[in-house]
Amino acid sequence: PGTPEEARELLRLRLMGIYLARSNQAQAAARAFEAGRLWIHRAVELERAGEDSAAIAAWEHELEKISQSEWPYETALLRINLGLALYRKGDERARSALAAATGAVEEVADGFETEGVR
């Protein structure tokens, strides 16, 4: 957001998305989160709305944007969400996506263990 007005509008859209999500209006919440640039929230609401194809596309898009080396934990979470969305849809890529997600989570856990993080 460049101007204070733009920042207020983003905040309004984001809050609207939260209100809509909490009132079980998933499609409307997804639209509000998209307008408010909260992409992960949008993907979750697309899933809740039963829009599996759109949710899969959203998860794939987020995975393309993120740097796995800089954000390994977040990347692992995105992989899990993509794998689960593929599984719910019955997509043949689900098995390999969930295997990749499991590997990513194990890598992150190993890193945390090595660093002594609990």
Disulfide bonds with the S-S distance in Angstrom:
none
